[in-house]
Amino acid sequence: MSRRRVVITGIGALTPIGNNVDETWKNMLKGKSGANLITKFDATEFATKFACEIKDFDVEKYLNRKEVKRMDLFTQYAVATAIMAMDDSNIDLDAVDRERFGVIYGSGIGGIQTLEDQITNFVHGGPRKISPFFVPMMISDIAAGHISIKFNLKGPNYATTSACATSTHAIADALFIIQRGSADLIVSGGAEASVTRMAVGGFNSARALSTWNDRYLEASRPFDKDRNGFVIGEGSATLILEELEHAKKRGAKIYAEIIGAGLTGDAYHVTAPAPGGEGAFRSMREALRDGGIKTEDVDYINAHGTSTPLNDLNESKAIKKLFGDYAYKVAISSTKSMTGHLLGAAGAVESIACILAIQNSIVPPTINLDEPDPECDLNYTPKVAIERDIKYAISNTFGFGGHNSTLLFKRYED
């Protein structure tokens, strides 16, 4: 029996370069950096004093004040983009089977600001000062729960957590569940709100973040020889995945088809990628196998491209190993050069970038790529977006713990 086909019928995004999909995409094509000095806390004593924060977000467009008080910021972001995606999909909830409409939604870290706040309450006031909402605000699965409750969706409902690969795994699971016939529609994506003291301090201690405080607009520079760490970002992105015939029956707008996913483990190190990008190589290979296409069919790769020395080098090696000579012909870019690294939300944001690249026949740029690392010598679309016919695009995400995931998108053709 052939697998059921799965398409994307709704998208929503809240990123450091835009408070919706349209604004994010336009600024991505312009090559706008979302970096600025940190406003969420006093970063004076921190080695890194900048981040890619969400700007001018009006949460009360999506949630009432009571709801806001009972949600960590990452959940607020998740619910906001879920509302955007549901509105965009134009789904009549009364006309669908809600028992076959699920939510698979992840966060790499969850409610870290809530955790920090409640520890402070405990230290200064004892256990009686801990909020009764502490646990349900902090846990990383709660965004999926809130989305399910918001729309009364009773299908599969859970969260993924795999560091920077989190939302890519969520989307992959959504794909598999619809393909096997266990659901018809799934709200999927990821959210992160980790521009906090402990997150920035922790990544600084691990020497993972860029410290270009006097040049923060240029700090996220994937594949450049002067890269010295990633720029932490925050935000959310949501996709509506839907079985093709179900979508056609209701006359849905179809953005693209998702035809494959590759999931692998490095089994190597808690933070460093496997030498030569061995796990990344297998992840991409499995996505292409799953989708039934050849390497030469791929037109665009949205790279994980974090701006860290090891990731960019090893991802480039993995692409060369898999694609051979064609590696130099495929268009590649890292949109993290503009959005920063949204950790668990990165894969969902970058999936939307792939979908819109396919739809608009445009490859977004890798900004700040002034002088490529000699070992990073592929076509990373430096500085300026380029027009290119794109039928197939892949999105890579790789996370601490050796989690690798790749999604394969295709231009929709009936």
PyMOL commands that set and color helices and strands:
alter all, ss='L'
color gray80, all
select helices_A, chain A and resi 21-30+59-61+65-69+73-89+93-95+98-100+112-125+127-129+134-138+142-151+163-179+197-205+213-218+244-249+275-291+295-297+309-328+336-339+343-360
alter helices_A, ss='H'
color red, helices_A
select strands_A, chain A and resi 6-14+36-37+50-51+101-106+157-158+185-192+235-243+256-265+300-302+331-333+362-363+386-387+392-399+403-410
alter strands_A, ss='S'
color yellow, strands_A
deselect
rebuild
show_as cartoon
